[in-house]
């Protein structure tokens, strides 16, 4: 075999190996989730049909999974209006309501079920008081540098909806 053919085949092998997912090297799903991710898209489905949810279009956010089992997520709608007052505890009732409606945030612990491919976020803090202390299940799909988290149906504005959020590993 000529040296150029050998070099070419070696390069192909190296590129193929580099393209394998980290799972092929025995890394757990939890290990692959660790890090910081930025929101790519947020869709909601009701009866299999996409339905608009206030702030889901154009929302920005970050979710972080730490190696020690802590997690935190914050998502906000686009173009959130600022309060008229510079006092961070100020704001009118309407300004506070609008701020609440255009923000999602919670933090706590997480556990990954490797076999069934879901994560449970056990919330220690939450912008929505009813979730504090609860376990929030999210089904996981990972492809390359993206992770898709799908929630079981929840009640939103009187309808059962399924949230589908796609995140990309932060650079």
N, C-alpha and C positions, 0 to 999 in steps of 0.2 A: 504494500500500500504506500502510495506517495505521501510525503510529509504534509503537503497541502490538504490532502483528503483527510488524513488523520487529524490535523488541526481543525478542519471544518467540522468533522464529526464530534470532536471534543467540545467545540463551541456549542453545537446543537445540544449535546448532553447537559452542559452547564446551564444553558438557557432553560431547558426543560425542567431541570432540578430546581432552579430558582423560581420557576412558576408554580411549583407545588404549594399547596396551602400549608400553613403551619400545622394543621391537624394531621397532615401526613407524617409529621415528625413527632407525634405523640402529645402535642400540646392540648390541654383540656379546653373546653369551651369557655370556662371561667377565665383561664389564662389569656385567651384570645380577646376576651371582652375588656380586660383591664386597660384603662387609659381614658382619654378624653375624646368625646365625639361631638360633632356639630350637626345640628338639624338640617337635613336636606329637604324633607317634605313631611307633611302631616295630613293624612287623609282620614276621613271618617265614613264608615259604611253603615247603612241601615237597610236590612233586608237584602244585602248584597249590592245595594246601589249607593254610589257616593253621594253624601249629603254635606252641605256646607255647615261648618261650625264656626261661630264667631272667632276670629283671629287665626284660624288654621291656615288660611292662604297668606303666604308671605311671612309667617312666623319665623322667629330666630330662636335658637336655643343651644344649650350645652348639657350633656349628660356625662358624668364621670363615674367610673368604677375603679375603686382603689384595690390594691392587692390584699389589703386586710379585711375586705368585705364591707366597706362603706361605699355608699353611692349618694349622688346628689344630681338633681335635674332642675333646670330653670328654662322656661320657654315664655317668650313674650310676643304679643302681636306687633305688627308693623305700625309705625307712626303713632305710638302711644302719646296722647296729649300730656303735657306737663301741667303741674299744679300752678295756679296763679301765685301762691305763696311760696317764698323760699324756705319756709319752716318745714322740715321734713316730717313733722308730726301734724302739719297743717293740712289744708285741702278741704274743699266742700264735700258734702255727702255725695253729690253727683260725681265729683272728681275721684273720690275714693271708690265709688261703685265702678266707674269706668276702669280704674287701675286694677281692681280685682278681676274684672271680666276679661282683661287682656293680659293676664299673667297666670302661669302655672308653675308651682315650685314645691319640691319636697326633697327631704333627705332622710337617710336611715341606713339600714343594713341590707345586704342582698345575699341570696343563696341561689345557686344555679343547679337545676336538675339536668344533668348531662344526658340522661337517657331520653327524657321526654322533651328536651330542648326548650326549657322555659326558665325564666328568672323570677324570683319573688322579691319585690322591694318591700321590706318591713319598715314602715314610716315612723320616724321619731318626730319629725316636724312636717307640716303640710300647710300650704296656703288655704286648702279646703279642710276646715276643722274636722269634718266627719271621717277623713282618711287617717288622721293621726292615730297611730297605734295599729293600723290595719296592715294586712299583707296585700300587695297589688301584684298580680300575676301578669307576666308579659311573655308571649311566645317569641322565640328567637330564630331568625334566619341570618346567617352570616355569609357574605360573598365578598371576597377580596377585602377592600378597606371599608366596606359598608356593613351595617347591621340594621336589620328590620325588626322592630318590636311591635307585636300585635297584641292588643288587650282583649280580654274577654268582653262581651257586651256589658255596657254600663248605661245608666239612665242619664240622658242629656236633653234638656228642654222637652221633657215628656216622652222622648223616644229612646228605644234601645239602640245604641250605636257601638260600633267596634272601631277603636282608634288604631291606625296603622302609621307608625312613625319610622322614617328612614333616617339613619345617622351615618355620617362619614367620619372616619378617624381624623382628629384634628392634626394639623401639620405644625 
